[in-house]
Amino acid sequence: MSVRVIIVDDQTLVRQGIRGLLGISDEVDVVAEASDGAEALEKIAEVSPDVVLLDLRMPGMDGIATLEAMRAADITVPVLVLTTFDDAELVLGAMRAGARGYLLKDVTLEQLVGGIRTVASGGTLLQPAMTERLIKAVSTAPDPADSGGPIERLTERETDVLHLIAGGYSNREIAQMLHLAEGTVKNHVSMVLMKLQARDRTQAVLRALHAGVLG
């Protein structure tokens, strides 16, 4: 079954280009487009997409404001940010606002489709090309999720699982890669979330970056 996607970008040519690219794949179906966050919220309510592809720099309601509005309205559709290489601080804000991951706008069709499927299945995606910049942005910014308590040390296996979570892999894929039972991986993920005092996988990755666990 194809993943139903809405493209949110203020540039018409960019939206058309992404739609045309995804039209080559039979794994993704573009069901709507929006030019800003306000229109995106309307379209999400109309078409109920599986994934939102979101630009961050838009006039009016930008990407982060859109994510915050989605959270306030309890809209749980996963969001994949499409960004440029110099947007590390914006990406950090987007991830903290609830985005499941990000890709640079120069990705290949295979990478884009893979990213869409990753977040649609509940995964988190951090593109390696920008991770170093994101780490620098995290290291110089306060962590709003910081409860003030120390982060409990992860075991070697938990660290392995955390790196794969950051790579966007599902529990099933992590189990296959580490030769573990899927139930065991779920237990490791639960421990990672607990030790990092994180509410979900995305926040766990952000807190790990802030604490230097992934850096």
C-alpha positions as CSV (number, residue, x, y, z in Angstrom):
1,M,0.0,0.0,0.0
2,S,1.4,3.4,-1.0
3,V,2.0,6.1,1.7
4,R,-0.3,9.1,1.3
5,V,1.7,12.4,1.5
6,I,1.0,16.1,1.6
7,I,3.7,18.5,0.4
8,V,4.0,21.8,2.3
9,D,6.3,24.4,0.6
10,D,5.8,28.0,-0.3
11,Q,7.6,27.6,-3.6
12,T,5.4,26.3,-6.4
13,L,8.3,24.9,-8.5
14,V,9.7,23.1,-5.5
15,R,6.3,21.5,-4.8
16,Q,5.8,20.5,-8.4
17,G,9.3,19.1,-8.5
18,I,8.8,17.0,-5.4
19,R,5.4,15.8,-6.7
20,G,6.9,14.9,-10.1
21,L,9.8,13.0,-8.4
22,L,7.5,11.1,-6.1
23,G,5.2,10.3,-9.1
24,I,7.9,8.0,-10.4
25,S,7.5,5.8,-7.4
26,D,4.5,3.5,-6.8
27,E,5.3,3.5,-3.0
28,V,4.1,7.1,-2.4
29,D,0.9,8.9,-3.4
30,V,0.9,12.8,-3.2
31,V,-2.7,13.6,-2.1
32,A,-2.4,17.3,-1.5
33,E,-0.1,20.4,-1.6
34,A,0.0,23.5,0.6
35,S,1.9,26.8,0.3
36,D,2.0,27.5,4.1
37,G,1.2,26.1,7.5
38,A,-2.4,27.5,7.7
39,E,-3.3,25.9,4.3
40,A,-1.5,22.7,5.4
41,L,-3.7,22.3,8.5
42,E,-6.8,22.7,6.4
43,K,-5.5,20.1,3.8
44,I,-4.5,17.7,6.6
45,A,-8.0,17.8,8.0
46,E,-9.4,17.2,4.5
47,V,-7.3,14.3,3.2
48,S,-5.8,12.7,6.3
49,P,-2.4,12.0,4.9
50,D,0.0,9.4,6.3
51,V,3.0,11.8,6.2
52,V,3.6,15.5,5.9
53,L,6.6,16.7,3.9
54,L,7.3,20.1,5.5
55,D,9.5,23.1,4.5
56,L,10.7,25.2,7.4
57,R,11.1,28.6,5.8
58,M,7.7,29.9,4.7
59,P,6.0,33.3,5.0
60,G,3.0,33.5,7.4
61,M,2.9,30.2,9.4
62,D,6.3,28.7,9.0
63,G,7.4,25.1,9.5
64,I,8.0,25.2,13.3
65,A,4.7,27.2,13.9
66,T,2.9,24.5,11.8
67,L,4.4,21.8,14.0
68,E,3.4,23.6,17.2
69,A,-0.1,24.1,15.8
70,M,-0.4,20.4,14.9
71,R,0.7,19.5,18.5
72,A,-1.8,21.9,20.0
73,A,-4.6,20.4,17.8
74,D,-3.5,16.9,18.7
75,I,-2.7,16.1,15.1
76,T,-0.4,13.1,15.1
77,V,0.4,12.7,11.4
78,P,4.2,12.2,11.3
79,V,6.2,15.1,9.8
80,L,9.4,14.8,7.7
81,V,11.2,18.1,7.2
82,L,12.8,18.9,3.9
83,T,15.5,21.5,4.4
84,T,18.7,23.0,3.1
85,F,22.2,22.4,4.5
86,D,22.4,25.6,6.5
87,D,19.2,25.1,8.5
88,A,20.7,23.2,11.5
89,E,19.2,25.4,14.2
90,L,15.8,25.4,12.4
91,V,16.0,21.6,12.1
92,L,16.7,21.4,15.9
93,G,13.7,23.6,16.6
94,A,11.5,21.5,14.3
95,M,12.6,18.2,15.9
96,R,11.8,19.7,19.4
97,A,8.4,20.8,18.0
98,G,7.6,17.2,17.0
99,A,9.1,16.5,13.6
100,R,10.1,12.8,13.1
101,G,13.1,13.6,11.1
102,Y,14.6,15.6,8.2
103,L,16.2,15.2,4.8
104,L,18.1,17.7,2.7
105,K,16.3,18.9,-0.4
106,D,19.0,17.4,-2.7
107,V,18.2,13.8,-1.8
108,T,17.7,11.1,-4.4
109,L,14.3,9.6,-5.1
110,E,15.3,6.5,-3.3
111,Q,16.4,8.4,-0.2
112,L,13.2,10.5,-0.2
113,V,10.9,7.5,-0.5
114,G,12.9,5.6,2.1
115,G,12.6,8.6,4.5
116,I,8.9,8.8,4.0
117,R,8.4,5.1,4.7
118,T,10.6,5.4,7.8
119,V,8.6,8.1,9.5
120,A,5.3,6.6,8.3
121,S,6.2,3.4,10.1
122,G,7.0,5.3,13.3
123,G,10.8,5.7,12.8
124,T,13.0,8.7,13.3
125,L,15.4,9.9,10.6
126,L,18.5,12.0,10.9
127,Q,20.4,12.5,7.6
128,P,24.2,11.9,8.2
129,A,25.2,14.8,6.0
130,M,23.8,17.3,8.5
131,T,24.2,15.4,11.8
132,E,27.5,17.2,12.6
133,R,25.9,20.6,12.2
134,L,22.9,19.5,14.3
135,I,25.2,18.3,17.0
136,K,26.9,21.7,17.1
137,A,23.5,23.4,17.2
138,V,22.4,21.2,20.1
139,S,25.6,21.7,22.0
140,T,25.2,25.5,22.1
141,A,21.5,25.5,22.8
142,P,19.7,24.8,26.1
143,D,17.8,21.6,26.3
144,P,14.1,22.5,27.1
145,A,13.4,18.9,28.0
146,D,16.1,18.8,30.6
147,S,14.7,17.9,34.0
148,G,17.8,19.0,35.7
149,G,18.8,15.4,36.7
150,P,21.8,13.5,35.3
151,I,21.3,11.1,32.4
152,E,21.8,7.5,33.5
153,R,24.7,5.8,31.6
154,L,23.6,3.6,28.7
155,T,24.9,0.1,28.3
156,E,26.9,-0.7,25.2
157,R,23.9,-2.5,23.7
158,E,21.6,0.4,24.5
159,T,24.0,2.7,22.8
160,D,23.9,0.5,19.7
161,V,20.1,0.6,19.7
162,L,20.2,4.4,20.1
163,H,22.4,4.8,17.1
164,L,20.1,2.7,15.0
165,I,17.1,4.7,16.3
166,A,18.9,7.9,15.2
167,G,19.4,6.2,11.8
168,G,15.6,5.8,11.4
169,Y,15.4,2.0,11.8
170,S,12.3,0.3,13.1
171,N,12.4,-2.1,16.0
172,R,12.1,-5.0,13.6
173,E,15.0,-3.7,11.5
174,I,17.1,-3.2,14.6
175,A,16.4,-6.7,15.8
176,Q,17.6,-8.1,12.4
177,M,20.7,-6.0,12.4
178,L,21.7,-6.8,16.0
179,H,20.5,-10.4,15.8
180,L,18.1,-10.0,18.7
181,A,14.4,-10.8,19.2
182,E,12.1,-7.9,18.5
183,G,10.8,-8.0,22.0
184,T,14.3,-7.6,23.4
185,V,14.8,-4.6,21.2
186,K,11.5,-3.1,22.5
187,N,12.9,-3.5,26.0
188,H,16.1,-1.8,25.1
189,V,14.2,1.1,23.5
190,S,12.1,1.5,26.7
191,M,15.3,1.6,28.8
192,V,16.9,4.2,26.4
193,L,13.8,6.4,26.7
194,M,13.7,6.0,30.5
195,K,17.4,6.7,30.9
196,L,17.3,9.7,28.6
197,Q,14.1,11.0,30.3
198,A,12.5,11.2,26.9
199,R,8.8,10.9,25.9
200,D,9.5,9.4,22.5
201,R,12.2,8.3,20.1
202,T,12.7,11.8,18.6
203,Q,13.3,13.4,21.9
204,A,15.6,10.6,22.9
205,V,17.8,11.3,19.9
206,L,17.8,15.0,20.7
207,R,18.7,14.5,24.3
208,A,21.4,12.1,23.3
209,L,22.9,14.6,20.9
210,H,22.7,17.3,23.6
211,A,24.5,15.1,26.1
212,G,27.1,14.0,23.6
213,V,26.0,10.4,23.6
214,L,25.8,10.4,19.8
215,G,28.3,13.1,19.1
